[in-house]
Amino acid sequence: MSTEQTVTVERHGPVALVTLNRPSAMNALSRDLRAALADAMIALDRDDRVRAVVLTGAGTRAFTAGLDLEELGSEGLGAANASQPAANPVKAVEQCRKPVVGAINGVAITGGFELALACDVLIGSENARFADTHARVGIMPGWGLSQKLSRTIGISRAKELSLTGNFLDAQTACEWGLINRVVTADELIPAAMALVADMASTDPDMIQAYKALIDRGYAASFGDALTLEHQSSSARNAAVSGAEVEQRRRAVMERGRAQQA
């Protein structure tokens, strides 16, 4: 077992910064790193003091280059096909009920691209680039990329990326709706931390419930998703008093004035 600290966690009040920490290996998703990421995300999910998370990679070259192919060369691909979070980094992120913002600091390739798509929101530095090389390597994606990417950027653009293996630069990724914005490398972590701080300033139970509603609806048909929203709205809103609505309305107005100042 490696003694390398493959994942680091920094807590800053109600937000946490999780870093994939194998910069010499382009933060490749080794067995140890996948297990450490699962442990970190489970701990943050259970920590009531933490309300939102930033996920990034160490250095400026790579968010993550995907699975550690050298390691898999001796273990076989079956080692990464399990659905358990300790083996599947996408499940490790998806199990977190709190918002996860991906700060894409460099390349996100194949399995790394899938990990990026597991985040709720993506921000990229000018060094961010994305590539799906599954077809060129001769393996099928197993962590959701074939379905999530087309739903994010459109089926034709997804086919272009997946069937060529070509890289997508940060600015084009932003124009296609894959990432929300592009910032300089120096601004990336501060921008991501500021965004999760905004999320963390909202009632945590509400944020978790709203995130779950969006995710569940996204996985359903449009009609079923509307039904789901109606059921959720009816159940939750009936428990909110008029006084609570007025108090929160005033807080929203005060926040709006502060942002305009």
Secondary structure, DSSP 8 states (H G I E B T S, - for coil): ---S--EEEEEETTEEEEEE--GGGTT-B-HHHHHHHHHHHHHHHH-TT--EEEEEESSSSEEE--B-HHHHHHH-GGGG---STTT-HHHHHHT--S-EEEEE-SEEETHHHHHHHTSSEEEEETT-EEE--HHHHT----SSHHHHHHHHH-HHHHHHHHHH---EEHHHHHHTTSSSEEE-HHHHHHHHHHHHHHHHTS-HHHHHHHHHHHHHHHTS-HHHHHHHHHHHHHHHHTT--HHHHHHHHHHHHHHHHHHH-
